[in-house]
């Protein structure tokens, strides 16, 4: 009887760990009235993808400093239009700061997005309202998020997405130094699996001690 109880406890623990992992990958849908931010890298080289993330950090952090947050889609459009010159200058300065000479173009309007599958959510292709930042030729993988309402993603090229915590503020996404950020989402997936395996082996060791 003691062994049976131990086995039941073991398999229940594995099921709970797996369930928590699945719930963590749940991706909310994007509302019809939304404004996105899309950043296109010059190419898929390691250096260009890294530079794309630096531009992303600067723009997102700049938005996080805005005192007045838009409360409607109309206000969001007006604020983004107003700050277009600032985004252009900020992106240019960031590129130059890291020793690159790429051109950069910032625009706001309808932007084409391909069909993508992130987690368990499919996002249909189409032209969506977005702030588009194109670095150099813009032939590299892109990063994008939803600015209004706040629903941000990280590095979509790997068909993985992670929702940013919604604290009720609009255009207030921040890059937090305390949070571990992965340049390659596959590394996060591997580490997550490793953590789950570690938990399972620990449980297995405990069960073996009962026999």
N, C-alpha and C positions, 0 to 999 in steps of 0.2 A: 504493500500500500504506500509506503514511504517513497518507493521508486516511482510509482505511478503519479503521485502528487508532484514529485520533482520534475518529471517529464512534462506534465501539463503546464506547470509554471514556466518551464523553459520555452515551450512553443508559444505560450501566450506572450511572453516577453519579446520574442522575435516578432510576433505579429504587431505588437504595439510600436516597436521601433520602426518597422516598415510603414505602418500607417502614418506615423508622424512625418516621415520623409516624404510620403506622397502628398500630404496636406501642405507641406512647405513649398511644393512645386505648383500649387494652385494659382492660376493667373486670372485676374479679373478682366472683364471685357472693357473695351474702350467705348465711351459714349459717342453718339452721333456728333454732338457739338463739342469738338475738342481741337486744341492747337498742339501740334507736335514740334519737337526740335529734332532735326536730322543733320548729322555731321558726316560728310563723305571724305575719306582719306585720299591722299594722292594715289596710293597703290596699296597692295597687300603686304608689302615688305614690313619687316619687324620695326624698322625705324619710322616708317610712315604711319603705321598703326599706333605706335607709341606717341607720335606727335599729335595724332588725332585726339588721343585721350587727354593730352595736355591742353589742347584748345577747348575740349569739352569741360574740363575742370574749371578753367578760367571763366567760361561763359556761365556755367551753372552756378559757380560761386558768386559771380556778379549779380545774377538774378536773386540769389539768396540774400543780398544786402538791400534789396528794395524795401523801403519802409511801407509803401502803400501797395497792397496786393489787390489785383483785379478780382471782383466778385461775380463777374459775368463774362460770357464769351465776347461781348462787345468791348468791355473794358480791357480784356486781355489783348484783343487785336490792336486797340489804340496804344497800349503801353509798348507792345512789341514794335509797332511801326515807329513810335517815338524814339525808341532806343536802337534802331537799326544802325545809325552811324557809329554808335558806341560799340556795338557788337563787331562791326567791320574793323574798327581800329584795334579793339582788344584782340581779335583773332590774328590780325597782321602783326601786332607787337609780340604776341606769344610765339608765332612762327619765327620771327627774326631773333627773338631772345635765345632760341635753341639752335641758332646757326643755320637755319634753312632760308631759302630764297623763293619758296613757292608763292604763287599768287593766291589770293583768297577772295571769295565772293560770297556775300551774305544777302539773302533775299527772303521775302515773306510773301506767301501766296499758296496756290495749289501746287503740290509736289507729288510726283508719281511714287508710289510704294508698291513693291512686289508682294505676292502672297507669301506668307510665312507661317510656320507652325512653331509656337513657343510653349513648351510644357504641354498642357492639354487644350490649349486655345489656338484656334486658327484665325489669322487676321487676313482678310481678303485684300487682294490687290485693288488699287484705285488711286485717284488723285485726292489727297487730303491736305487740309490747311496746315501749313507748317513753316517754321523758321528754318531755312536751309543754309548750311554753311558748307561750301565746297572748297577743299584745299587742293591746290594744284590742278591736276587733270580730273580729280574726283573719281578715279577708276577703282579705288580701294573699297574694302568693306566699310559699312557704315555703323554708326551708333545712333540710337534715337530714343526718345522718351516722349511722354505726353506732358506738356507744360500746363495745360488747363483742360480738365482738372488734373492735379498732380498725380501722375502714375508713371514712374520712370523705370526704364530698363537699362541693362548694362550689356554691351557688346553682343549685338544680335547675330553676328555672322555665324555663330555656332548653333543656331536654332535653339537657344536656351534663353530664358528670360527670368528676371527676378523683380517682383514689384517693390517699389520704394514705399516705405511706411507713410501712410497718409495721415498727417497731423492736422488736416483741415486748412492748411495754408496753401495759397496758390502761387505758383512760380517761386517756390521757396526751397527747391531741392538743394541739398548740401552734400558735398563730398566730405564725409566724416573721417578723420584720421584714425579714430578708434576702430572703425569697421574694416575688416580685411577685404581688400579689393583685388580681384583676380584679373590679370591682363588676358588670360585664357580661361574661359568658363569651364573647359574640360578638366582643368586642374582642381577647380572647386568640386566638380562632380567626383573626381577620384578621391579627394580628401574626405568628402562626405561618406563615400562608400567605405573607405578605410576606417572611419570612425564607427560606422555601423558594424563592420566586421569585428572591430575590437570589442564592442559591447557584446556581440554574440559569442565570441570566443571566451569572454569573461564569464558569461552565463553558463557556457558549456563546461568550463573548468569547475564551476561551483556544483553543477549537476554530477560530474564525475566523482567528486569527493563524497557524494552521498551513496555511491555504489561500492 
